[in-house]
């Protein structure tokens, strides 16, 4: 459910989907590439960060939420695909 801003779930689901590849990854990534920047703070002293939202953001705070959001947007560069690409 993309409507609930659960960065903890989104972070791990993004990694799993990236490793799965194919249509599940394409569908997930199409939504997250839009969803994450849409929730980024665009003005004021917190510009560039993400607001810590329930259910887990308020426990980790702004830094936690911002880091997970950035990691999701950088998943292409942080993880090599585990399956396919002649690794059998």
PyMOL Python script that loads the backbone (N, CA, C, O; Angstrom):
from pymol import cmd

cmd.read_pdbstr("""\
ATOM      1  N   UNK A   1       0.848  -1.187   0.000  1.00  0.00           N
ATOM      2  CA  UNK A   1       0.000   0.000   0.000  1.00  0.00           C
ATOM      3  C   UNK A   1       0.886   1.240   0.000  1.00  0.00           C
ATOM      4  O   UNK A   1       1.536   1.541   1.001  1.00  0.00           O
ATOM      5  N   UNK A   2       0.914   1.955  -1.113  1.00  0.00           N
ATOM      6  CA  UNK A   2       1.769   3.129  -1.241  1.00  0.00           C
ATOM      7  C   UNK A   2       1.226   4.323  -0.471  1.00  0.00           C
ATOM      8  O   UNK A   2       1.966   5.263  -0.180  1.00  0.00           O
ATOM      9  N   UNK A   3      -0.060   4.294  -0.137  1.00  0.00           N
ATOM     10  CA  UNK A   3      -0.659   5.434   0.541  1.00  0.00           C
ATOM     11  C   UNK A   3      -0.114   5.598   1.958  1.00  0.00           C
ATOM     12  O   UNK A   3       0.002   6.721   2.449  1.00  0.00           O
ATOM     13  N   UNK A   4       0.215   4.507   2.607  1.00  0.00           N
ATOM     14  CA  UNK A   4       0.807   4.588   3.939  1.00  0.00           C
ATOM     15  C   UNK A   4       2.306   4.792   3.750  1.00  0.00           C
ATOM     16  O   UNK A   4       2.970   3.956   3.137  1.00  0.00           O
ATOM     17  N   UNK A   5       2.828   5.854   4.249  1.00  0.00           N
ATOM     18  CA  UNK A   5       4.225   6.230   4.047  1.00  0.00           C
ATOM     19  C   UNK A   5       5.117   5.443   5.011  1.00  0.00           C
ATOM     20  O   UNK A   5       5.605   5.984   6.003  1.00  0.00           O
ATOM     21  N   UNK A   6       5.320   4.161   4.705  1.00  0.00           N
ATOM     22  CA  UNK A   6       6.082   3.263   5.565  1.00  0.00           C
ATOM     23  C   UNK A   6       7.478   3.084   4.981  1.00  0.00           C
ATOM     24  O   UNK A   6       7.713   2.151   4.213  1.00  0.00           O
ATOM     25  N   UNK A   7       8.405   3.969   5.337  1.00  0.00           N
ATOM     26  CA  UNK A   7       9.740   3.931   4.742  1.00  0.00           C
ATOM     27  C   UNK A   7      10.495   2.658   5.090  1.00  0.00           C
ATOM     28  O   UNK A   7      11.334   2.213   4.307  1.00  0.00           O
ATOM     29  N   UNK A   8      10.221   2.066   6.234  1.00  0.00           N
ATOM     30  CA  UNK A   8      10.867   0.807   6.603  1.00  0.00           C
ATOM     31  C   UNK A   8      10.483  -0.294   5.613  1.00  0.00           C
ATOM     32  O   UNK A   8      11.346  -0.994   5.083  1.00  0.00           O
ATOM     33  N   UNK A   9       9.199  -0.433   5.377  1.00  0.00           N
ATOM     34  CA  UNK A   9       8.718  -1.418   4.407  1.00  0.00           C
ATOM     35  C   UNK A   9       9.209  -1.077   3.003  1.00  0.00           C
ATOM     36  O   UNK A   9       9.720  -1.943   2.293  1.00  0.00           O
ATOM     37  N   UNK A  10       9.056   0.170   2.610  1.00  0.00           N
ATOM     38  CA  UNK A  10       9.465   0.590   1.270  1.00  0.00           C
ATOM     39  C   UNK A  10      10.942   0.295   1.019  1.00  0.00           C
ATOM     40  O   UNK A  10      11.309  -0.148  -0.069  1.00  0.00           O
ATOM     41  N   UNK A  11      11.791   0.538   2.023  1.00  0.00           N
ATOM     42  CA  UNK A  11      13.237   0.330   1.873  1.00  0.00           C
ATOM     43  C   UNK A  11      13.546  -1.131   1.557  1.00  0.00           C
ATOM     44  O   UNK A  11      14.253  -1.427   0.594  1.00  0.00           O
ATOM     45  N   UNK A  12      13.015  -2.038   2.370  1.00  0.00           N
ATOM     46  CA  UNK A  12      13.309  -3.455   2.151  1.00  0.00           C
ATOM     47  C   UNK A  12      12.602  -3.994   0.915  1.00  0.00           C
ATOM     48  O   UNK A  12      13.167  -4.821   0.199  1.00  0.00           O
ATOM     49  N   UNK A  13      11.386  -3.547   0.650  1.00  0.00           N
ATOM     50  CA  UNK A  13      10.674  -3.985  -0.554  1.00  0.00           C
ATOM     51  C   UNK A  13      11.407  -3.517  -1.803  1.00  0.00           C
ATOM     52  O   UNK A  13      11.447  -4.246  -2.794  1.00  0.00           O
ATOM     53  N   UNK A  14      11.983  -2.330  -1.783  1.00  0.00           N
ATOM     54  CA  UNK A  14      12.731  -1.823  -2.922  1.00  0.00           C
ATOM     55  C   UNK A  14      13.932  -2.707  -3.214  1.00  0.00           C
ATOM     56  O   UNK A  14      14.210  -3.006  -4.375  1.00  0.00           O
ATOM     57  N   UNK A  15      14.649  -3.129  -2.178  1.00  0.00           N
ATOM     58  CA  UNK A  15      15.794  -4.016  -2.382  1.00  0.00           C
ATOM     59  C   UNK A  15      15.356  -5.360  -2.970  1.00  0.00           C
ATOM     60  O   UNK A  15      15.973  -5.865  -3.908  1.00  0.00           O
ATOM     61  N   UNK A  16      14.297  -5.926  -2.416  1.00  0.00           N
ATOM     62  CA  UNK A  16      13.801  -7.217  -2.900  1.00  0.00           C
ATOM     63  C   UNK A  16      13.357  -7.105  -4.356  1.00  0.00           C
ATOM     64  O   UNK A  16      13.718  -7.940  -5.185  1.00  0.00           O
ATOM     65  N   UNK A  17      12.586  -6.088  -4.659  1.00  0.00           N
ATOM     66  CA  UNK A  17      12.093  -5.915  -6.027  1.00  0.00           C
ATOM     67  C   UNK A  17      13.248  -5.688  -7.001  1.00  0.00           C
ATOM     68  O   UNK A  17      13.230  -6.203  -8.119  1.00  0.00           O
ATOM     69  N   UNK A  18      14.237  -4.927  -6.583  1.00  0.00           N
ATOM     70  CA  UNK A  18      15.393  -4.684  -7.442  1.00  0.00           C
ATOM     71  C   UNK A  18      16.100  -5.993  -7.764  1.00  0.00           C
ATOM     72  O   UNK A  18      16.482  -6.223  -8.912  1.00  0.00           O
ATOM     73  N   UNK A  19      16.277  -6.843  -6.777  1.00  0.00           N
ATOM     74  CA  UNK A  19      16.929  -8.132  -7.002  1.00  0.00           C
ATOM     75  C   UNK A  19      16.071  -9.068  -7.841  1.00  0.00           C
ATOM     76  O   UNK A  19      16.600  -9.868  -8.612  1.00  0.00           O
ATOM     77  N   UNK A  20      14.752  -8.976  -7.698  1.00  0.00           N
ATOM     78  CA  UNK A  20      13.855  -9.806  -8.505  1.00  0.00           C
ATOM     79  C   UNK A  20      13.910  -9.403  -9.970  1.00  0.00           C
ATOM     80  O   UNK A  20      13.933 -10.249 -10.864  1.00  0.00           O
ATOM     81  N   UNK A  21      13.931  -8.095 -10.197  1.00  0.00           N
ATOM     82  CA  UNK A  21      13.954  -7.586 -11.561  1.00  0.00           C
ATOM     83  C   UNK A  21      12.631  -7.804 -12.275  1.00  0.00           C
ATOM     84  O   UNK A  21      11.605  -8.055 -11.643  1.00  0.00           O
ATOM     85  N   UNK A  22      12.664  -7.706 -13.583  1.00  0.00           N
ATOM     86  CA  UNK A  22      11.490  -7.959 -14.400  1.00  0.00           C
ATOM     87  C   UNK A  22      10.340  -7.006 -14.141  1.00  0.00           C
ATOM     88  O   UNK A  22      10.531  -5.869 -13.709  1.00  0.00           O
ATOM     89  N   UNK A  23       9.149  -7.494 -14.414  1.00  0.00           N
ATOM     90  CA  UNK A  23       7.920  -6.696 -14.304  1.00  0.00           C
ATOM     91  C   UNK A  23       7.650  -6.235 -12.864  1.00  0.00           C
ATOM     92  O   UNK A  23       7.266  -5.083 -12.662  1.00  0.00           O
ATOM     93  N   UNK A  24       7.843  -7.116 -11.845  1.00  0.00           N
ATOM     94  CA  UNK A  24       7.608  -6.620 -10.468  1.00  0.00           C
ATOM     95  C   UNK A  24       8.476  -5.397 -10.132  1.00  0.00           C
ATOM     96  O   UNK A  24       7.997  -4.432  -9.537  1.00  0.00           O
ATOM     97  N   UNK A  25       9.750  -5.450 -10.520  1.00  0.00           N
ATOM     98  CA  UNK A  25      10.639  -4.326 -10.263  1.00  0.00           C
ATOM     99  C   UNK A  25      10.216  -3.103 -11.062  1.00  0.00           C
ATOM    100  O   UNK A  25      10.180  -1.998 -10.521  1.00  0.00           O
ATOM    101  N   UNK A  26       9.900  -3.276 -12.326  1.00  0.00           N
ATOM    102  CA  UNK A  26       9.480  -2.142 -13.166  1.00  0.00           C
ATOM    103  C   UNK A  26       8.253  -1.445 -12.592  1.00  0.00           C
ATOM    104  O   UNK A  26       8.195  -0.217 -12.533  1.00  0.00           O
ATOM    105  N   UNK A  27       7.283  -2.235 -12.171  1.00  0.00           N
ATOM    106  CA  UNK A  27       6.059  -1.658 -11.593  1.00  0.00           C
ATOM    107  C   UNK A  27       6.352  -0.925 -10.286  1.00  0.00           C
ATOM    108  O   UNK A  27       5.912   0.207 -10.085  1.00  0.00           O
ATOM    109  N   UNK A  28       7.093  -1.577  -9.410  1.00  0.00           N
ATOM    110  CA  UNK A  28       7.440  -0.975  -8.111  1.00  0.00           C
ATOM    111  C   UNK A  28       8.237   0.312  -8.317  1.00  0.00           C
ATOM    112  O   UNK A  28       7.928   1.346  -7.725  1.00  0.00           O
ATOM    113  N   UNK A  29       9.248   0.238  -9.147  1.00  0.00           N
ATOM    114  CA  UNK A  29      10.137   1.376  -9.361  1.00  0.00           C
ATOM    115  C   UNK A  29       9.403   2.558  -9.986  1.00  0.00           C
ATOM    116  O   UNK A  29       9.684   3.708  -9.648  1.00  0.00           O
ATOM    117  N   UNK A  30       8.476   2.291 -10.883  1.00  0.00           N
ATOM    118  CA  UNK A  30       7.705   3.378 -11.504  1.00  0.00           C
ATOM    119  C   UNK A  30       6.945   4.174 -10.455  1.00  0.00           C
ATOM    120  O   UNK A  30       6.847   5.397 -10.551  1.00  0.00           O
ATOM    121  N   UNK A  31       6.411   3.493  -9.463  1.00  0.00           N
ATOM    122  CA  UNK A  31       5.667   4.175  -8.396  1.00  0.00           C
ATOM    123  C   UNK A  31       6.624   4.890  -7.443  1.00  0.00           C
ATOM    124  O   UNK A  31       6.404   6.050  -7.095  1.00  0.00           O
ATOM    125  N   UNK A  32       7.680   4.203  -7.022  1.00  0.00           N
ATOM    126  CA  UNK A  32       8.582   4.783  -6.023  1.00  0.00           C
ATOM    127  C   UNK A  32       9.373   5.967  -6.566  1.00  0.00           C
ATOM    128  O   UNK A  32       9.657   6.910  -5.827  1.00  0.00           O
ATOM    129  N   UNK A  33       9.730   5.931  -7.843  1.00  0.00           N
ATOM    130  CA  UNK A  33      10.452   7.059  -8.447  1.00  0.00           C
ATOM    131  C   UNK A  33       9.630   8.334  -8.401  1.00  0.00           C
ATOM    132  O   UNK A  33      10.182   9.434  -8.398  1.00  0.00           O
ATOM    133  N   UNK A  34       8.325   8.190  -8.365  1.00  0.00           N
ATOM    134  CA  UNK A  34       7.437   9.358  -8.261  1.00  0.00           C
ATOM    135  C   UNK A  34       7.092   9.662  -6.801  1.00  0.00           C
ATOM    136  O   UNK A  34       7.112  10.815  -6.369  1.00  0.00           O
ATOM    137  N   UNK A  35       6.779   8.607  -6.059  1.00  0.00           N
ATOM    138  CA  UNK A  35       6.309   8.753  -4.678  1.00  0.00           C
ATOM    139  C   UNK A  35       7.357   9.414  -3.775  1.00  0.00           C
ATOM    140  O   UNK A  35       7.031  10.331  -3.021  1.00  0.00           O
ATOM    141  N   UNK A  36       8.591   8.964  -3.844  1.00  0.00           N
ATOM    142  CA  UNK A  36       9.628   9.503  -2.955  1.00  0.00           C
ATOM    143  C   UNK A  36       9.899  10.995  -3.190  1.00  0.00           C
ATOM    144  O   UNK A  36       9.833  11.771  -2.236  1.00  0.00           O
ATOM    145  N   UNK A  37      10.198  11.420  -4.409  1.00  0.00           N
ATOM    146  CA  UNK A  37      10.413  12.866  -4.603  1.00  0.00           C
ATOM    147  C   UNK A  37       9.180  13.712  -4.270  1.00  0.00           C
ATOM    148  O   UNK A  37       9.309  14.855  -3.832  1.00  0.00           O
ATOM    149  N   UNK A  38       7.985  13.148  -4.479  1.00  0.00           N
ATOM    150  CA  UNK A  38       6.765  13.896  -4.148  1.00  0.00           C
ATOM    151  C   UNK A  38       6.660  14.196  -2.656  1.00  0.00           C
ATOM    152  O   UNK A  38       6.004  15.164  -2.271  1.00  0.00           O
ATOM    153  N   UNK A  39       7.287  13.397  -1.820  1.00  0.00           N
ATOM    154  CA  UNK A  39       7.216  13.596  -0.367  1.00  0.00           C
ATOM    155  C   UNK A  39       8.433  14.333   0.204  1.00  0.00           C
ATOM    156  O   UNK A  39       8.512  14.556   1.412  1.00  0.00           O
ATOM    157  N   UNK A  40       9.360  14.701  -0.642  1.00  0.00           N
ATOM    158  CA  UNK A  40      10.545  15.415  -0.177  1.00  0.00           C
ATOM    159  C   UNK A  40      10.177  16.855   0.170  1.00  0.00           C
ATOM    160  O   UNK A  40       9.399  17.491  -0.541  1.00  0.00           O
ATOM    161  N   UNK A  41      10.736  17.362   1.256  1.00  0.00           N
ATOM    162  CA  UNK A  41      10.503  18.746   1.683  1.00  0.00           C
ATOM    163  C   UNK A  41      11.183  19.665   0.672  1.00  0.00           C
ATOM    164  O   UNK A  41      12.351  19.468   0.336  1.00  0.00           O
ATOM    165  N   UNK A  42      10.456  20.663   0.191  1.00  0.00           N
ATOM    166  CA  UNK A  42      10.974  21.523  -0.887  1.00  0.00           C
ATOM    167  C   UNK A  42      11.293  22.949  -0.460  1.00  0.00           C
ATOM    168  O   UNK A  42      11.777  23.739  -1.271  1.00  0.00           O
ATOM    169  N   UNK A  43      11.032  23.292   0.794  1.00  0.00           N
ATOM    170  CA  UNK A  43      11.340  24.653   1.239  1.00  0.00           C
ATOM    171  C   UNK A  43      11.615  24.664   2.733  1.00  0.00           C
ATOM    172  O   UNK A  43      11.334  23.701   3.447  1.00  0.00           O
ATOM    173  N   UNK A  44      12.164  25.765   3.180  1.00  0.00           N
ATOM    174  CA  UNK A  44      12.431  25.944   4.605  1.00  0.00           C
ATOM    175  C   UNK A  44      13.727  25.286   5.037  1.00  0.00           C
ATOM    176  O   UNK A  44      14.481  24.774   4.211  1.00  0.00           O
ATOM    177  N   UNK A  45      13.979  25.302   6.337  1.00  0.00           N
ATOM    178  CA  UNK A  45      15.255  24.786   6.849  1.00  0.00           C
ATOM    179  C   UNK A  45      15.422  23.267   6.669  1.00  0.00           C
ATOM    180  O   UNK A  45      16.540  22.755   6.739  1.00  0.00           O
ATOM    181  N   UNK A  46      14.327  22.557   6.440  1.00  0.00           N
ATOM    182  CA  UNK A  46      14.405  21.100   6.267  1.00  0.00           C
ATOM    183  C   UNK A  46      14.418  20.698   4.790  1.00  0.00           C
ATOM    184  O   UNK A  46      14.280  19.518   4.467  1.00  0.00           O
ATOM    185  N   UNK A  47      14.584  21.678   3.890  1.00  0.00           N
ATOM    186  CA  UNK A  47      14.564  21.432   2.450  1.00  0.00           C
ATOM    187  C   UNK A  47      15.539  20.310   2.075  1.00  0.00           C
ATOM    188  O   UNK A  47      16.685  20.284   2.524  1.00  0.00           O
ATOM    189  N   UNK A  48      15.053  19.390   1.246  1.00  0.00           N
ATOM    190  CA  UNK A  48      15.874  18.276   0.788  1.00  0.00           C
ATOM    191  C   UNK A  48      15.726  17.028   1.629  1.00  0.00           C
ATOM    192  O   UNK A  48      16.192  15.959   1.235  1.00  0.00           O
ATOM    193  N   UNK A  49      15.090  17.143   2.776  1.00  0.00           N
ATOM    194  CA  UNK A  49      14.902  15.988   3.652  1.00  0.00           C
ATOM    195  C   UNK A  49      13.495  15.422   3.464  1.00  0.00           C
ATOM    196  O   UNK A  49      12.708  15.937   2.670  1.00  0.00           O
ATOM    197  N   UNK A  50      13.196  14.367   4.197  1.00  0.00           N
ATOM    198  CA  UNK A  50      11.861  13.780   4.198  1.00  0.00           C
ATOM    199  C   UNK A  50      11.303  13.842   5.610  1.00  0.00           C
ATOM    200  O   UNK A  50      12.006  13.576   6.585  1.00  0.00           O
ATOM    201  N   UNK A  51      10.040  14.194   5.702  1.00  0.00           N
ATOM    202  CA  UNK A  51       9.327  14.300   6.978  1.00  0.00           C
ATOM    203  C   UNK A  51       9.173  12.900   7.585  1.00  0.00           C
ATOM    204  O   UNK A  51       8.725  11.980   6.901  1.00  0.00           O
ATOM    205  N   UNK A  52       9.535  12.731   8.850  1.00  0.00           N
ATOM    206  CA  UNK A  52       9.332  11.427   9.494  1.00  0.00           C
ATOM    207  C   UNK A  52       7.846  11.187   9.772  1.00  0.00           C
ATOM    208  O   UNK A  52       7.242  11.871  10.598  1.00  0.00           O
ATOM    209  N   UNK A  53       7.272  10.217   9.080  1.00  0.00           N
ATOM    210  CA  UNK A  53       5.837   9.927   9.189  1.00  0.00           C
ATOM    211  C   UNK A  53       5.597   8.553   9.794  1.00  0.00           C
ATOM    212  O   UNK A  53       6.457   7.675   9.724  1.00  0.00           O
ATOM    213  N   UNK A  54       4.427   8.372  10.385  1.00  0.00           N
ATOM    214  CA  UNK A  54       4.052   7.050  10.874  1.00  0.00           C
ATOM    215  C   UNK A  54       3.980   6.055   9.717  1.00  0.00           C
ATOM    216  O   UNK A  54       3.744   6.479   8.586  1.00  0.00           O
ATOM    217  N   UNK A  55       4.167   4.783   9.938  1.00  0.00           N
ATOM    218  CA  UNK A  55       4.230   4.152  11.243  1.00  0.00           C
ATOM    219  C   UNK A  55       5.621   4.095  11.860  1.00  0.00           C
ATOM    220  O   UNK A  55       5.713   3.891  13.071  1.00  0.00           O
ATOM    221  N   UNK A  56       6.728   4.265  11.100  1.00  0.00           N
ATOM    222  CA  UNK A  56       8.060   4.100  11.682  1.00  0.00           C
ATOM    223  C   UNK A  56       8.901   5.363  11.666  1.00  0.00           C
ATOM    224  O   UNK A  56       9.857   5.476  12.433  1.00  0.00           O
ATOM    225  N   UNK A  57       8.570   6.295  10.823  1.00  0.00           N
ATOM    226  CA  UNK A  57       9.384   7.505  10.705  1.00  0.00           C
ATOM    227  C   UNK A  57       9.528   8.275  11.987  1.00  0.00           C
ATOM    228  O   UNK A  57      10.601   8.803  12.277  1.00  0.00           O
ATOM    229  N   UNK A  58       8.460   8.350  12.769  1.00  0.00           N
ATOM    230  CA  UNK A  58       8.537   9.119  14.016  1.00  0.00           C
ATOM    231  C   UNK A  58       9.451   8.441  15.042  1.00  0.00           C
ATOM    232  O   UNK A  58       9.925   9.099  15.968  1.00  0.00           O
ATOM    233  N   UNK A  59       9.703   7.146  14.890  1.00  0.00           N
ATOM    234  CA  UNK A  59      10.622   6.449  15.804  1.00  0.00           C
ATOM    235  C   UNK A  59      12.079   6.712  15.429  1.00  0.00           C
ATOM    236  O   UNK A  59      12.936   6.837  16.303  1.00  0.00           O
ATOM    237  N   UNK A  60      12.355   6.795  14.140  1.00  0.00           N
ATOM    238  CA  UNK A  60      13.726   6.999  13.683  1.00  0.00           C
ATOM    239  C   UNK A  60      14.084   8.454  13.462  1.00  0.00           C
ATOM    240  O   UNK A  60      15.256   8.826  13.517  1.00  0.00           O
ATOM    241  N   UNK A  61      13.081   9.277  13.213  1.00  0.00           N
ATOM    242  CA  UNK A  61      13.313  10.698  13.018  1.00  0.00           C
ATOM    243  C   UNK A  61      13.613  11.077  11.578  1.00  0.00           C
ATOM    244  O   UNK A  61      13.559  10.249  10.669  1.00  0.00           O
ATOM    245  N   UNK A  62      13.928  12.343  11.399  1.00  0.00           N
ATOM    246  CA  UNK A  62      14.154  12.904  10.068  1.00  0.00           C
ATOM    247  C   UNK A  62      15.371  12.289   9.381  1.00  0.00           C
ATOM    248  O   UNK A  62      15.315  11.982   8.190  1.00  0.00           O
ATOM    249  N   UNK A  63      16.450  12.109  10.100  1.00  0.00           N
ATOM    250  CA  UNK A  63      17.660  11.550   9.492  1.00  0.00           C
ATOM    251  C   UNK A  63      17.407  10.121   8.999  1.00  0.00           C
ATOM    252  O   UNK A  63      17.790   9.775   7.882  1.00  0.00           O
ATOM    253  N   UNK A  64      16.774   9.304   9.815  1.00  0.00           N
ATOM    254  CA  UNK A  64      16.425   7.929   9.449  1.00  0.00           C
ATOM    255  C   UNK A  64      15.569   7.907   8.189  1.00  0.00           C
ATOM    256  O   UNK A  64      15.863   7.171   7.247  1.00  0.00           O
ATOM    257  N   UNK A  65      14.513   8.711   8.170  1.00  0.00           N
ATOM    258  CA  UNK A  65      13.589   8.752   7.040  1.00  0.00           C
ATOM    259  C   UNK A  65      14.296   9.252   5.781  1.00  0.00           C
ATOM    260  O   UNK A  65      14.087   8.709   4.696  1.00  0.00           O
ATOM    261  N   UNK A  66      15.118  10.267   5.919  1.00  0.00           N
ATOM    262  CA  UNK A  66      15.842  10.814   4.776  1.00  0.00           C
ATOM    263  C   UNK A  66      16.853   9.810   4.235  1.00  0.00           C
ATOM    264  O   UNK A  66      16.962   9.629   3.022  1.00  0.00           O
ATOM    265  N   UNK A  67      17.588   9.162   5.122  1.00  0.00           N
ATOM    266  CA  UNK A  67      18.575   8.173   4.668  1.00  0.00           C
ATOM    267  C   UNK A  67      17.909   7.024   3.922  1.00  0.00           C
ATOM    268  O   UNK A  67      18.365   6.646   2.843  1.00  0.00           O
ATOM    269  N   UNK A  68      16.845   6.466   4.474  1.00  0.00           N
ATOM    270  CA  UNK A  68      16.169   5.365   3.790  1.00  0.00           C
ATOM    271  C   UNK A  68      15.615   5.813   2.439  1.00  0.00           C
ATOM    272  O   UNK A  68      15.661   5.062   1.465  1.00  0.00           O
ATOM    273  N   UNK A  69      15.100   7.021   2.383  1.00  0.00           N
ATOM    274  CA  UNK A  69      14.562   7.544   1.118  1.00  0.00           C
ATOM    275  C   UNK A  69      15.663   7.683   0.073  1.00  0.00           C
ATOM    276  O   UNK A  69      15.472   7.313  -1.085  1.00  0.00           O
ATOM    277  N   UNK A  70      16.794   8.204   0.472  1.00  0.00           N
ATOM    278  CA  UNK A  70      17.931   8.337  -0.450  1.00  0.00           C
ATOM    279  C   UNK A  70      18.418   6.958  -0.889  1.00  0.00           C
ATOM    280  O   UNK A  70      18.694   6.746  -2.070  1.00  0.00           O
ATOM    281  N   UNK A  71      18.522   6.030   0.044  1.00  0.00           N
ATOM    282  CA  UNK A  71      18.972   4.677  -0.306  1.00  0.00           C
ATOM    283  C   UNK A  71      18.046   4.036  -1.344  1.00  0.00           C
ATOM    284  O   UNK A  71      18.505   3.333  -2.244  1.00  0.00           O
ATOM    285  N   UNK A  72      16.750   4.281  -1.211  1.00  0.00           N
ATOM    286  CA  UNK A  72      15.805   3.720  -2.185  1.00  0.00           C
ATOM    287  C   UNK A  72      16.040   4.320  -3.565  1.00  0.00           C
ATOM    288  O   UNK A  72      15.981   3.616  -4.573  1.00  0.00           O
ATOM    289  N   UNK A  73      16.304   5.617  -3.608  1.00  0.00           N
ATOM    290  CA  UNK A  73      16.527   6.266  -4.892  1.00  0.00           C
ATOM    291  C   UNK A  73      17.873   5.872  -5.509  1.00  0.00           C
ATOM    292  O   UNK A  73      18.067   6.016  -6.717  1.00  0.00           O
ATOM    293  N   UNK A  74      18.796   5.381  -4.692  1.00  0.00           N
ATOM    294  CA  UNK A  74      20.121   4.981  -5.166  1.00  0.00           C
ATOM    295  C   UNK A  74      20.271   3.471  -5.307  1.00  0.00           C
ATOM    296  O   UNK A  74      21.386   2.987  -5.503  1.00  0.00           O
ATOM    297  N   UNK A  75      19.203   2.730  -5.214  1.00  0.00           N
ATOM    298  CA  UNK A  75      19.294   1.271  -5.218  1.00  0.00           C
ATOM    299  C   UNK A  75      20.011   0.742  -6.454  1.00  0.00           C
ATOM    300  O   UNK A  75      20.669  -0.297  -6.386  1.00  0.00           O
ATOM    301  N   UNK A  76      19.897   1.431  -7.569  1.00  0.00           N
ATOM    302  CA  UNK A  76      20.554   1.000  -8.809  1.00  0.00           C
ATOM    303  C   UNK A  76      22.065   0.929  -8.638  1.00  0.00           C
ATOM    304  O   UNK A  76      22.723   0.076  -9.233  1.00  0.00           O
ATOM    305  N   UNK A  77      22.607   1.819  -7.831  1.00  0.00           N
ATOM    306  CA  UNK A  77      24.049   1.954  -7.690  1.00  0.00           C
ATOM    307  C   UNK A  77      24.604   1.232  -6.474  1.00  0.00           C
ATOM    308  O   UNK A  77      25.816   1.042  -6.367  1.00  0.00           O
ATOM    309  N   UNK A  78      23.750   0.833  -5.571  1.00  0.00           N
ATOM    310  CA  UNK A  78      24.188   0.239  -4.315  1.00  0.00           C
ATOM    311  C   UNK A  78      24.178  -1.274  -4.319  1.00  0.00           C
ATOM    312  O   UNK A  78      24.884  -1.892  -3.522  1.00  0.00           O
ATOM    313  N   UNK A  79      23.395  -1.893  -5.199  1.00  0.00           N
ATOM    314  CA  UNK A  79      23.246  -3.348  -5.177  1.00  0.00           C
ATOM    315  C   UNK A  79      23.368  -3.923  -6.577  1.00  0.00           C
ATOM    316  O   UNK A  79      22.685  -3.484  -7.502  1.00  0.00           O
ATOM    317  N   UNK A  80      24.233  -4.897  -6.724  1.00  0.00           N
ATOM    318  CA  UNK A  80      24.282  -5.642  -7.978  1.00  0.00           C
ATOM    319  C   UNK A  80      23.138  -6.644  -7.979  1.00  0.00           C
ATOM    320  O   UNK A  80      22.802  -7.190  -6.928  1.00  0.00           O
ATOM    321  N   UNK A  81      22.535  -6.898  -9.132  1.00  0.00           N
ATOM    322  CA  UNK A  81      21.472  -7.910  -9.183  1.00  0.00           C
ATOM    323  C   UNK A  81      22.030  -9.279  -8.766  1.00  0.00           C
ATOM    324  O   UNK A  81      23.127  -9.662  -9.171  1.00  0.00           O
ATOM    325  N   UNK A  82      21.260 -10.002  -7.954  1.00  0.00           N
ATOM    326  CA  UNK A  82      21.714 -11.307  -7.464  1.00  0.00           C
ATOM    327  C   UNK A  82      21.400 -12.433  -8.434  1.00  0.00           C
ATOM    328  O   UNK A  82      22.077 -13.461  -8.435  1.00  0.00           O
ATOM    329  N   UNK A  83      20.386 -12.247  -9.254  1.00  0.00           N
ATOM    330  CA  UNK A  83      19.915 -13.331 -10.113  1.00  0.00           C
ATOM    331  C   UNK A  83      20.053 -12.937 -11.565  1.00  0.00           C
ATOM    332  O   UNK A  83      19.946 -11.762 -11.916  1.00  0.00           O
ATOM    333  N   UNK A  84      20.292 -13.925 -12.406  1.00  0.00           N
ATOM    334  CA  UNK A  84      20.403 -13.669 -13.833  1.00  0.00           C
ATOM    335  C   UNK A  84      21.775 -13.167 -14.209  1.00  0.00           C
ATOM    336  O   UNK A  84      22.724 -13.297 -13.436  1.00  0.00           O
ATOM    337  N   UNK A  85      21.883 -12.605 -15.370  1.00  0.00           N
ATOM    338  CA  UNK A  85      23.123 -12.017 -15.874  1.00  0.00           C
ATOM    339  C   UNK A  85      24.288 -13.004 -15.873  1.00  0.00           C
ATOM    340  O   UNK A  85      25.433 -12.615 -15.643  1.00  0.00           O
ATOM    341  N   UNK A  86      23.993 -14.293 -16.132  1.00  0.00           N
ATOM    342  CA  UNK A  86      25.049 -15.279 -16.267  1.00  0.00           C
ATOM    343  C   UNK A  86      25.739 -15.688 -14.988  1.00  0.00           C
ATOM    344  O   UNK A  86      26.865 -16.182 -15.037  1.00  0.00           O
ATOM    345  N   UNK A  87      25.117 -15.503 -13.863  1.00  0.00           N
ATOM    346  CA  UNK A  87      25.735 -15.859 -12.580  1.00  0.00           C
ATOM    347  C   UNK A  87      25.396 -17.274 -12.132  1.00  0.00           C
ATOM    348  O   UNK A  87      25.713 -17.648 -11.003  1.00  0.00           O
ATOM    349  N   UNK A  88      24.768 -18.061 -12.976  1.00  0.00           N
ATOM    350  CA  UNK A  88      24.357 -19.414 -12.556  1.00  0.00           C
ATOM    351  C   UNK A  88      25.522 -20.343 -12.476  1.00  0.00           C
ATOM    352  O   UNK A  88      25.355 -21.515 -12.139  1.00  0.00           O
TER     353      UNK A  88
END
""", "prot")
cmd.dss("prot")
cmd.show_as("cartoon", "prot")
cmd.util.cbc("prot")
cmd.orient("prot")
